[in-house]
Amino acid sequence: MYYLNLYFIGAFLGFLYGSFLKNTFFPEINNGILYGPWIPVYGIGVVVTSYISNKSFKLKVNKILRILIFLSLTFVILTLIEEIGGLLIKIFFHKTFWNYRKFRFNLGPYISLETSFLWCLLSSIFVFYLKPLLELFIKKIPKYFTFGISCLFLVDLFITFLV
């Protein structure tokens, strides 16, 4: 249940972040493929970041090396998730929701080094500041609430793929 709740929180925070970017800086971007207030790539990113931090911070190496391992893994894996997400959206929906070709260090339409560094920075902020606060909150979420949100999410997925 922990990672499922974390997924929904991350997907919702991603929706808020995407809405902020769309309304403030980039009106041309799309704010997600689903109808509800969640963006799956952010939920996946938060879960993966949490998992990476849990594993890398338990390594029996010095603190600086643990942090470097965390940052390196986060950089690479979140970049891959963004690339895969962009490709899947293109394959299933024939749309491009973001395009980094205008960025100086782009690696195709879906990833750029600038953005990958941003994900790495945001992941660090999440792990060191937000995650400890969320863990207190997540433990109090009733199972029926998680079940209800999961059902709404599945209905949203079904409707999205149907339409």
Contact map, one row per residue, 1 for C-alpha under 8 A:
1111100000000000000000000000000000000000000000000000000000000000000000000000000000000000000000000000000000000000000000000000000000000000000000100100000000000000000
1111110000000000000000000000000000000000000000000000000000000000000000000000000000000000000000000000000000000000000000000000000000000000011000000000000000000000000
1111111000000000000000000000000000000000000000100000000000000000000000000000000000000000000000000000000000000000000000000000000000000000000000000000000000000000000
1111111100000000000000000000000000000000000000000000000000000000000000000000000000000000000000000000000000000000000000000000000000000000000000000100000000000000000
1111111110000000000000000000000000000000000000000000000000000000000000000000000000000000000000000000000000000000000000000000000000000000010000000100000000000000000
0111111111000000000000000000000000000000001001100000000000000000000000000000000000000000000000000000000000000000000000000000000000000000010000000000000000000000000
0011111111100000000000000000000000000000011101100000000000000000000000000000000000000000000000000000000000000000000000000000000000000000000000000000000000000000000
0001111111110000000000000000000000000100001000000000000000000000000000000000000000000000000000000000000000000000000000000000000000000000000000000000000000000000000
0000111111111000000000000000000000000000001000000000000000000000000000000000000000000000000000000000000000000000000000000000000000000000000000000000000000000000000
0000011111111100000000000000000000000000011111100000000000000000000000000000000000000000000000000000000000000000000000000000000000000000000000000000000000000000000
0000001111111110000000000000000000001111111100000000000000000000000000000000000000000000000000000000000000000000000000000000000000000000000000000000000000000000000
0000000111111111000000000000000000001110001000000000000000000000000000000000000000000000000000000000000000000000000000000000000000000000000000000000000000000000000
0000000011111111100000000000000000000100010000000000000000000000000000000000000000000000000000000000000000000000000000000000000000000000000000000000000000000000000
0000000001111111110000000000000000000110011000000000000000000000000000000000000000000000000000000000000000000000000000000000000000000000000000000000000000000000000
0000000000111111111000000000001100001110000000000000000000000000000000000000000000000000000000000000000000000000000000000000000000000000000000000000000000000000000
0000000000011111111100000000000000001000000000000000000000000000000000000000000000000000000000000000000000000000000000000000000000000000000000000000000000000000000
0000000000001111111110000000000000000000000000000000000000000000000000000000000000000000000000000000000000000000000000000000000000000000000000000000000000000000000
0000000000000111111111000000001000000000000000000000000000000000000000000000000000000000000000000000000000000000000000000000000000000000000000000000000000000000000
0000000000000011111111100000001000000000000000000000000000000000000000000000000000000000000000000000000000000000000000000000000000000000000000000000000000000000000
0000000000000001111111111000000000000000000000000000000000000000000000000000000000000000000000000000000000000000000000000000000000000000000000000000000000000000000
0000000000000000111111111110000000000000000000000000000000000000000000000000000000000000000000000000000000000000000000000000000000000000000000000000000000000000000
0000000000000000011111111111111000000000000000000000000000000000000000000000000000000000000000000000000000000000000000000000000000000000000000000000000000000000000
0000000000000000001111111110000000000000000000000000000000000000000000000000000000000000000000000000000000000000000000000000000000000000000000000000000000000000000
0000000000000000000111111110000000000000000000000000000000000000000000000000000000000000000000000000000000000000000000000000000000000000000000000000000000000000000
0000000000000000000111111110000000000000000000000000000000000000000000000000000000000000000000000000000000000000000000000000000000000000000000000000000000000000000
0000000000000000000011111111100000000000000000000000000000000000000000000000000000000000000000000000000000000000000000000000000000000000000000000000000000000000000
0000000000000000000011111111100000000000000000000000000000000000000000000000000000000000000000000000000000000000000000000000000000000000000000000000000000000000000
0000000000000000000001000111110000000000000000000000000000000000000000000000000000000000000000000000000000000000000000000000000000000000000000000000000000000000000
0000000000000000000001000111111000000000000000000000000000000000000000000000000000000000000000001100000000000000000000000000000000000000000000000000000000000000000
0000000000000000000001000001111110000000000000000000000000000000000000000000000000000000000000001100000000000000000000000000000000000000000000000000000000000000000
0000000000000010011001000000111110000010000000000000000000000000000000000000000000000000000000001000000000000000000000000000000000000000000000000000000000000000000
0000000000000010000000000000011111100110000000000000000000000000000000000000000000000000000000001000000000000000000000000000000000000000000000000000000000000000000
0000000000000000000000000000011111100010000000000000000000000000000000000000000000000000100000000000000000000000000000000000000000000000000000000000000000000001000
0000000000000000000000000000000111111110000000000000000000000000000000000000000000000000000000000000000000000000000000000000000000000000000000000000000000011001000
0000000000000000000000000000000111111000000000000000000000000000000000000000000000000000000000000000000000000000000000000000000000000000000000000000000000010001000
0000000000000000000000000000000001111100000000000000000000000000000000000000000000000000000000000000000000000000000000000000000000000000000000000000000010010000000
0000000000110011000000000000000001111110000000000000000000000000000000000000000000000000000000000000000000000000000000000000000000000000000000000000000000000000000
0000000100111110000000000000000101011111001000000000000000000000000000000000000000000000000000000000000000000000000000000000000000000000000000000000000000000000000
0000000000110110000000000000001111001111111000000000000000000000000000000000000000000000000000000000000000000000000000000000000000000000000000000000000000000000000
0000000000100000000000000000000000000111111100000000000000000000000000000000000000000000000000000000000000000000000000000000000000000000000000000000000000000000000
0000000000100000000000000000000000000011111110000000000000000000000000000000000011001000000000000000000000000000000000000000000000000000000000000000000000000000000
0000001001101100000000000000000000000011111111000000000000000000000000000000000000000000000000000000000000000000000000000000000000000000000000000000000000000000000
0000011111110100000000000000000000000111111111100000000000000000000000000000000000000000000000000000000000000000000000000000000000000000000000000000000000000000000
0000001001100000000000000000000000000001111111110000000000000000000000000000000000000000000000000000000000000000000000000000000000000000000000000000000000000000000
0000000001000000000000000000000000000000111111111000000000000000000000000000010010000000000000000000000000000000000000000000000000000000000000000000000000000000000
0000011001000000000000000000000000000000011111111100000000000000000000000000000000000000000000000000000000000000000000000010000000000000000000000000000000000000000
0010011001000000000000000000000000000000001111111110000000000000000000000000000000000000000000000000000000000000000000000000000000000000000000000000000000000000000
0000000000000000000000000000000000000000000111111111000000000000000000000000000000000000000000000000000000000000000000000000000000000000000000000000000000000000000
0000000000000000000000000000000000000000000011111111100000000000000000000100000000000000000000000000000000000000000000000010001000000000000000000000000000000000000
0000000000000000000000000000000000000000000001111111110000000000000000000000000000000000000000000000000000000000000000000000001000100000000000000000000000000000000
0000000000000000000000000000000000000000000000111111111000000000000000000000000000000000000000000000000000000000000000000000000000000000000000000000000000000000000
0000000000000000000000000000000000000000000000011111111100000000000001001100000000000000000000000000000000000000000000000000000000000000000000000000000000000000000
0000000000000000000000000000000000000000000000001111111110000000000001000000000000000000000000000000000000000000000000000000001000000000000000000000000000000000000
0000000000000000000000000000000000000000000000000111111111000000000000000000000000000000000000000000000000000000000000000000000000000000000000000000000000000000000
0000000000000000000000000000000000000000000000000011111111100000000000000000000000000000000000000000000000000000000000000000000000000000000000000000000000000000000
0000000000000000000000000000000000000000000000000001111111100000011011000000000000000000000000000000000000000000000000000000000000000000000000000000000000000000000
0000000000000000000000000000000000000000000000000000111111100010011001000000000000000000000000000000000000000000000000000000000000000000000000000000000000000000000
0000000000000000000000000000000000000000000000000000011111110000000000000000000000000000000000000000000000000000000000000000000000000000000000000000000000000000000
0000000000000000000000000000000000000000000000000000001111111000010000000000000000000000000000000000000000000000000000000000000000000000000000000000000000000000000
0000000000000000000000000000000000000000000000000000000001111100000000000000000000000000000000000000000000000000000000000000000000000000000000000000000000000000000
0000000000000000000000000000000000000000000000000000000000111110110000000000000000000000000000000000000000000000000000000000000000000000000000000000000000000000000
0000000000000000000000000000000000000000000000000000000000011111110000000000000000000000000000000000000000000000000000000000000000000000000000000000000000000000000
0000000000000000000000000000000000000000000000000000000010001111111000000000000000000000000000000000000000000000000000000000000000000000000000000000000000000000000
0000000000000000000000000000000000000000000000000000000000000111111100000000000000000000000000000000000000000000000000000000000000000000000000000000000000000000000
0000000000000000000000000000000000000000000000000000000000001111111110000000000000000000000000000000000000000000000000000000000000000000000000000000000000000000000
0000000000000000000000000000000000000000000000000000000110101111111111000000000000000000000000000000000000000000000000000000000000000000000000000000000000000000000
0000000000000000000000000000000000000000000000000000000110000011111111100000000000000000000000000000000000000000000000000000000000000000000000000000000000000000000
0000000000000000000000000000000000000000000000000000000000000001111111110000000000000000000000000000000000000000000000000000000000000000000000000000000000000000000
0000000000000000000000000000000000000000000000000000000100000000111111111000000000000000000000000000000000000000000000000000000000000000000000000000000000000000000
0000000000000000000000000000000000000000000000000001100110000000011111111100000000000000000000000000000000000000000000000000000000000000000000000000000000000000000
0000000000000000000000000000000000000000000000000000000000000000001111111110000000000000000000000000000000000000000000010001000000000000000000000000000000000000000
0000000000000000000000000000000000000000000000000000000000000000000111111111000000000000000000000000000000000000000000000000000000000000000000000000000000000000000
0000000000000000000000000000000000000000000000000001000000000000000011111111100000000000000000000000000000000000000000000000000000000000000000000000000000000000000
0000000000000000000000000000000000000000000000001001000000000000000001111111110000000000000000000000000000000000000000110010000000000000000000000000000000000000000
0000000000000000000000000000000000000000000000000000000000000000000000111111111000000000000000000000000000000000000110110000000000000000000000000000000000000000000
0000000000000000000000000000000000000000000000000000000000000000000000011111111100000000000000000000000000000000000100000000000000000000000000000000000000000000000
0000000000000000000000000000000000000000000000000000000000000000000000001111111110000000000000000000000000000000000000000000000000000000000000000000000000000000000
0000000000000000000000000000000000000000000010000000000000000000000000000111111111000000000000000000000000000000000100110000000000000000000000000000000000000000000
0000000000000000000000000000000000000000000000000000000000000000000000000011111111100000000000000000000000000010000100000000000000000000000000000000000000000000000
0000000000000000000000000000000000000000000000000000000000000000000000000001111111110000000000000000000000000000000000000000000000000000000000000000000000000000000
0000000000000000000000000000000000000000100010000000000000000000000000000000111111111000000000000000000000000000000000000000000000000000000000000000000000000000000
0000000000000000000000000000000000000000100000000000000000000000000000000000011111111100000000000000000000000110000000000000000000000000000000000000000000000000000
0000000000000000000000000000000000000000000000000000000000000000000000000000001111111110000000000000000000000110000000000000000000000000000000000000000000000000000
0000000000000000000000000000000000000000000000000000000000000000000000000000000111111111000000000000000000000000000000000000000000000000000000000000000000000000000
0000000000000000000000000000000000000000100000000000000000000000000000000000000011111111100000000000000000000000000000000000000000000000000000000000000000000000000
0000000000000000000000000000000000000000000000000000000000000000000000000000000001111111110000011100000000000100000000000000000000000000000000000000000000000000000
0000000000000000000000000000000000000000000000000000000000000000000000000000000000111111111000000000000000000100000000000000000000000000000000000000000000000000000
0000000000000000000000000000000000000000000000000000000000000000000000000000000000011111111110000000000000000000000000000000000000000000000000000000000000000000000
0000000000000000000000000000000010000000000000000000000000000000000000000000000000001111111111111000000000000000000000000000000000000000000000000000000000000000000
0000000000000000000000000000000000000000000000000000000000000000000000000000000000000111111111110000000000000000000000000000000000000000000000000000000000000000000
0000000000000000000000000000000000000000000000000000000000000000000000000000000000000011111111000000000000000000000000000000000000000000000000000000000000000000000
0000000000000000000000000000000000000000000000000000000000000000000000000000000000000001111111000000000000000000000000000000000000000000000000000000000000000000000
0000000000000000000000000000000000000000000000000000000000000000000000000000000000000001111111100000000000000000000000000000000000000000000000000000000000000000000
0000000000000000000000000000000000000000000000000000000000000000000000000000000000000000111111110000000000000000000000000000000000000000000000000000000000000000000
0000000000000000000000000000000000000000000000000000000000000000000000000000000000000000110011111000000000000000000000000000000000000000000000000000000000000000000
0000000000000000000000000000000000000000000000000000000000000000000000000000000000000100110001111110000000000000000000000000000000000000000000000000000000000000000
0000000000000000000000000000111100000000000000000000000000000000000000000000000000000100100000111110000000000000000000000000000000000000000000000000000000000000000
0000000000000000000000000000110000000000000000000000000000000000000000000000000000000100000000011111000000001100000000000000000000000000000000000000000000000000000
0000000000000000000000000000000000000000000000000000000000000000000000000000000000000000000000011111110000001110000000000000000000000000000000000000000000000000000
0000000000000000000000000000000000000000000000000000000000000000000000000000000000000000000000000111111001011111000000000000000000000000000000000000000000000000000
0000000000000000000000000000000000000000000000000000000000000000000000000000000000000000000000000011111101111000000000000000000000000000000000000000000000000000000
0000000000000000000000000000000000000000000000000000000000000000000000000000000000000000000000000011111101000000000000000000000000000000000000000000000000000000000
0000000000000000000000000000000000000000000000000000000000000000000000000000000000000000000000000001111111000001010000000000000000000000000000000000000000000000000
0000000000000000000000000000000000000000000000000000000000000000000000000000000000000000000000000000111111000001000000000000000000000000000000000000000000000000000
0000000000000000000000000000000000000000000000000000000000000000000000000000000000000000000000000000001111100001110000000000000000000000000000000000000000000000000
0000000000000000000000000000000000000000000000000000000000000000000000000000000000000000000000000001111111111011110000000000000000000000000000000000000000000000000
0000000000000000000000000000000000000000000000000000000000000000000000000000000000000000000000000000100011111111100000000000000000000000000000000000000000000000000
0000000000000000000000000000000000000000000000000000000000000000000000000000000000000000000000000001100001111111000000000000000000000000000000000000000000000000000
0000000000000000000000000000000000000000000000000000000000000000000000000000000000000000000000000111100001111110000000000000000000000000000000000000000000000000000
0000000000000000000000000000000000000000000000000000000000000000000000000000000001100110000000000111000000111111000000000000000000000000000000000000000000000000000
0000000000000000000000000000000000000000000000000000000000000000000000000000001001100000000000000011000001111111101100000000000000000000000000000000000000000000000
0000000000000000000000000000000000000000000000000000000000000000000000000000000000000000000000000001001111110111111100000000000000000000000000000000000000000000000
0000000000000000000000000000000000000000000000000000000000000000000000000000000000000000000000000000000011100011111110000000000000000000000000000000000000000000000
0000000000000000000000000000000000000000000000000000000000000000000000000000000000000000000000000000001011000001111111000000000000000000000000000000000000000000000
0000000000000000000000000000000000000000000000000000000000000000000000000000000000000000000000000000000000000011111111100000000000000000000000000000000000000000000
0000000000000000000000000000000000000000000000000000000000000000000000000011011000000000000000000000000000000011111111110000000000000000000000000000000000000000000
0000000000000000000000000000000000000000000000000000000000000000000000000010000000000000000000000000000000000000111111111000000000000000000000000000000000000000000
0000000000000000000000000000000000000000000000000000000000000000000000000000000000000000000000000000000000000000011111111100000000000000000000000000000000000000000
0000000000000000000000000000000000000000000000000000000000000000000000000110010000000000000000000000000000000000001111111110000000000000000000000000000000000000000
0000000000000000000000000000000000000000000000000000000000000000000000100110010000000000000000000000000000000000000111111111000000000000000000000000000000000000000
0000000000000000000000000000000000000000000000000000000000000000000000000000000000000000000000000000000000000000000011111111100000000000000000000000000000000000000
0000000000000000000000000000000000000000000000000000000000000000000000000000000000000000000000000000000000000000000001111111110000000000000000000000000000000000000
0000000000000000000000000000000000000000000001001000000000000000000000000100000000000000000000000000000000000000000000111111111000000000000000000000000000000000000
0000000000000000000000000000000000000000000000000000000000000000000000100000000000000000000000000000000000000000000000011111111100000000000000000000000000000000000
0000000000000000000000000000000000000000000000000000000000000000000000000000000000000000000000000000000000000000000000001111111111000000000000000000000000000000000
0000000000000000000000000000000000000000000000000000000000000000000000000000000000000000000000000000000000000000000000000111111111100000000000000000000000000000000
0000000000000000000000000000000000000000000000001100100000000000000000000000000000000000000000000000000000000000000000000011111111110000000000000000000000000000000
0000000000000000000000000000000000000000000000000000000000000000000000000000000000000000000000000000000000000000000000000001111111110000000000000000000000000000000
0000000000000000000000000000000000000000000000000000000000000000000000000000000000000000000000000000000000000000000000000000111111111000000000000000000000000000000
0000000000000000000000000000000000000000000000000000000000000000000000000000000000000000000000000000000000000000000000000000111111111100000000000000000000000000000
0000000000000000000000000000000000000000000000000100000000000000000000000000000000000000000000000000000000000000000000000000011111111110000000000000000000000000000
0000000000000000000000000000000000000000000000000000000000000000000000000000000000000000000000000000000000000000000000000000001111111111000000000000000000000000000
0000000000000000000000000000000000000000000000000000000000000000000000000000000000000000000000000000000000000000000000000000000011111111100000000000000000000000000
0000000000000000000000000000000000000000000000000000000000000000000000000000000000000000000000000000000000000000000000000000000001111111110000000000000000000000000
0000000000000000000000000000000000000000000000000000000000000000000000000000000000000000000000000000000000000000000000000000000000111111111000000000000000000000000
0000000000000000000000000000000000000000000000000000000000000000000000000000000000000000000000000000000000000000000000000000000000011111111100000000000000000000000
0000000000000000000000000000000000000000000000000000000000000000000000000000000000000000000000000000000000000000000000000000000000001111111110000000000000000000000
0100110000000000000000000000000000000000000000000000000000000000000000000000000000000000000000000000000000000000000000000000000000000111111110000000000000000000000
0100000000000000000000000000000000000000000000000000000000000000000000000000000000000000000000000000000000000000000000000000000000000011111110000000000000000000000
0000000000000000000000000000000000000000000000000000000000000000000000000000000000000000000000000000000000000000000000000000000000000001111111000000000000000000000
0000000000000000000000000000000000000000000000000000000000000000000000000000000000000000000000000000000000000000000000000000000000000000111111101100000000000000000
0000000000000000000000000000000000000000000000000000000000000000000000000000000000000000000000000000000000000000000000000000000000000000000111111100000000000000000
1000000000000000000000000000000000000000000000000000000000000000000000000000000000000000000000000000000000000000000000000000000000000000000011111110000000000000000
0000000000000000000000000000000000000000000000000000000000000000000000000000000000000000000000000000000000000000000000000000000000000000000001111111000000000000000
0000000000000000000000000000000000000000000000000000000000000000000000000000000000000000000000000000000000000000000000000000000000000000000011111111100000000000000
1001100000000000000000000000000000000000000000000000000000000000000000000000000000000000000000000000000000000000000000000000000000000000000011111111110000000000000
0000000000000000000000000000000000000000000000000000000000000000000000000000000000000000000000000000000000000000000000000000000000000000000000111111111000000000000
0000000000000000000000000000000000000000000000000000000000000000000000000000000000000000000000000000000000000000000000000000000000000000000000011111111100000000000
0000000000000000000000000000000000000000000000000000000000000000000000000000000000000000000000000000000000000000000000000000000000000000000000001111111110000000000
0000000000000000000000000000000000000000000000000000000000000000000000000000000000000000000000000000000000000000000000000000000000000000000000000111111111000000000
0000000000000000000000000000000000000000000000000000000000000000000000000000000000000000000000000000000000000000000000000000000000000000000000000011111111100000000
0000000000000000000000000000000000000000000000000000000000000000000000000000000000000000000000000000000000000000000000000000000000000000000000000001111111110000000
0000000000000000000000000000000000010000000000000000000000000000000000000000000000000000000000000000000000000000000000000000000000000000000000000000111111111000000
0000000000000000000000000000000000000000000000000000000000000000000000000000000000000000000000000000000000000000000000000000000000000000000000000000011111111100000
0000000000000000000000000000000000000000000000000000000000000000000000000000000000000000000000000000000000000000000000000000000000000000000000000000001111111110000
0000000000000000000000000000000001110000000000000000000000000000000000000000000000000000000000000000000000000000000000000000000000000000000000000000000111111111000
0000000000000000000000000000000001000000000000000000000000000000000000000000000000000000000000000000000000000000000000000000000000000000000000000000000011111111100
0000000000000000000000000000000000000000000000000000000000000000000000000000000000000000000000000000000000000000000000000000000000000000000000000000000001111111110
0000000000000000000000000000000000000000000000000000000000000000000000000000000000000000000000000000000000000000000000000000000000000000000000000000000000111111111
0000000000000000000000000000000011100000000000000000000000000000000000000000000000000000000000000000000000000000000000000000000000000000000000000000000000011111111
0000000000000000000000000000000000000000000000000000000000000000000000000000000000000000000000000000000000000000000000000000000000000000000000000000000000001111111
0000000000000000000000000000000000000000000000000000000000000000000000000000000000000000000000000000000000000000000000000000000000000000000000000000000000000111111
0000000000000000000000000000000000000000000000000000000000000000000000000000000000000000000000000000000000000000000000000000000000000000000000000000000000000011111
